[in-house]
Amino acid sequence: MLNFKNILYAIDLDSEKVSSVKETFALAGRFKSRLHVVYVNNILAGYRTPADHEDAIALRVKAEVPAALIEDIDVVYAALKGDVADEIVKYAVENQINLIVAGHTHRSKLYASMFDSTDVKIIDTTSIPVLVIPEK
């Protein structure tokens, strides 16, 4: 049987679509997992002072997730800097993460042919199971 004691959710504070965070909290509740909500400030995209702090991540989560889903879950908020996929994978290894969850936003074929999405980069660089949830 699958046992996910530590789940990592990679949140994108720049995106308007983060519907996958609700599903991730529900999943963590079902498995009684500790949930690590991680935001990575991509230093190549510019420095975002307010979003670099765990408080900003927690506020975004509370704005998107019903309180009933949050209250019974042990949540860890983390803000990192660097390449998004590399930092997510590094954090996952250091914190014994059993499952990485990432949202996916559909891009045009032209965009997809020129750029890898973060979820694809994570999948390509880790042996930890990755669950990709389409954003609505």
C-alpha positions as CSV (number, residue, x, y, z in Angstrom):
1,M,0.0,0.0,0.0
2,L,1.2,3.5,-0.7
3,N,2.3,5.5,2.2
4,F,3.0,9.2,1.7
5,K,4.3,10.5,5.0
6,N,5.7,13.7,3.4
7,I,4.1,15.4,0.4
8,L,5.5,18.4,-1.3
9,Y,3.3,20.8,-3.2
10,A,5.1,23.2,-5.5
11,I,3.0,26.4,-5.5
12,D,3.4,29.1,-8.1
13,L,2.5,32.4,-6.5
14,D,2.6,34.2,-9.8
15,S,-0.1,32.1,-11.3
16,E,-3.8,33.0,-11.0
17,K,-4.6,29.3,-11.3
18,V,-3.7,27.2,-8.2
19,S,-6.8,24.9,-8.0
20,S,-4.5,21.9,-7.6
21,V,-3.6,23.1,-4.0
22,K,-7.1,22.2,-2.8
23,E,-6.8,18.7,-4.2
24,T,-3.3,18.4,-2.6
25,F,-4.6,19.3,0.8
26,A,-7.4,16.7,0.4
27,L,-4.8,14.1,-0.6
28,A,-2.6,15.0,2.4
29,G,-5.6,14.6,4.7
30,R,-6.5,11.2,3.3
31,F,-2.9,9.9,3.9
32,K,-2.5,11.8,7.1
33,S,0.7,13.3,5.6
34,R,2.8,16.3,6.5
35,L,2.4,18.7,3.6
36,H,5.3,20.9,2.5
37,V,4.1,23.9,0.5
38,V,7.1,25.2,-1.3
39,Y,7.5,28.3,-3.4
40,V,10.7,28.9,-5.4
41,N,11.6,32.4,-6.4
42,N,13.3,31.9,-9.7
43,I,16.2,34.3,-9.6
44,L,16.3,34.5,-13.4
45,A,12.8,36.0,-13.3
46,G,13.6,38.7,-10.8
47,Y,13.5,39.1,-7.1
48,R,10.1,39.2,-5.4
49,T,10.4,40.4,-1.9
50,P,6.9,39.9,-0.5
51,A,6.5,36.4,-1.9
52,D,9.8,35.2,-0.6
53,H,8.4,34.7,2.9
54,E,6.5,31.7,4.3
55,D,3.8,34.1,5.5
56,A,2.9,35.1,2.0
57,I,2.7,31.5,1.0
58,A,0.4,30.7,3.9
59,L,-1.8,33.6,3.1
60,R,-2.2,32.4,-0.5
61,V,-3.0,28.9,0.6
62,K,-5.6,30.2,3.1
63,A,-7.2,32.2,0.3
64,E,-7.5,29.1,-1.9
65,V,-8.2,26.2,0.5
66,P,-11.2,25.9,2.8
67,A,-10.2,26.1,6.4
68,A,-11.7,22.6,7.1
69,L,-9.1,21.1,4.8
70,I,-6.2,22.9,6.4
71,E,-7.0,22.5,10.1
72,D,-6.1,18.8,10.5
73,I,-2.9,18.8,8.4
74,D,0.6,19.4,9.5
75,V,1.8,22.1,7.0
76,V,5.3,23.3,6.5
77,Y,5.7,26.5,4.4
78,A,9.1,27.1,2.6
79,A,10.4,29.8,0.4
80,L,13.5,29.0,-1.7
81,K,15.5,30.8,-4.4
82,G,17.1,29.4,-7.5
83,D,16.0,27.2,-10.5
84,V,12.5,26.0,-9.7
85,A,12.8,22.3,-10.6
86,D,16.3,22.0,-9.1
87,E,15.3,23.5,-5.8
88,I,12.1,21.4,-5.6
89,V,14.0,18.2,-6.2
90,K,16.8,19.2,-3.7
91,Y,14.2,20.1,-1.0
92,A,12.4,16.8,-1.6
93,V,15.5,14.8,-1.1
94,E,16.6,16.8,2.0
95,N,13.1,16.5,3.6
96,Q,12.4,12.8,2.8
97,I,9.5,13.7,0.5
98,N,7.5,10.6,-0.7
99,L,5.4,12.4,-3.3
100,I,5.8,15.7,-5.2
101,V,2.6,17.4,-6.4
102,A,2.7,20.1,-9.1
103,G,0.0,21.9,-11.0
104,H,0.1,22.1,-14.7
105,T,-1.2,24.8,-16.9
106,H,-1.8,24.0,-20.5
107,R,0.4,25.9,-22.9
108,S,0.2,26.3,-26.7
109,K,2.2,23.8,-28.8
110,L,4.5,26.5,-29.9
111,Y,5.3,27.5,-26.3
112,A,5.7,23.9,-25.3
113,S,8.1,23.2,-28.1
114,M,10.4,26.0,-27.1
115,F,10.2,25.7,-23.2
116,D,10.0,22.8,-20.8
117,S,7.4,23.3,-18.1
118,T,8.5,23.0,-14.5
119,D,6.6,19.8,-13.9
120,V,8.4,18.1,-16.8
121,K,11.8,19.3,-15.5
122,I,10.9,17.9,-12.0
123,I,9.8,14.5,-13.5
124,D,13.1,14.4,-15.6
125,T,15.3,15.0,-12.6
126,T,13.9,12.9,-9.7
127,S,13.1,9.3,-8.8
128,I,10.5,10.4,-6.3
129,P,6.9,9.9,-7.6
130,V,5.4,13.0,-9.1
131,L,1.7,13.8,-9.4
132,V,0.7,16.4,-11.9
133,I,-2.7,18.0,-11.6
134,P,-4.1,20.1,-14.4
135,E,-5.0,23.6,-13.2
136,K,-8.6,24.7,-13.8
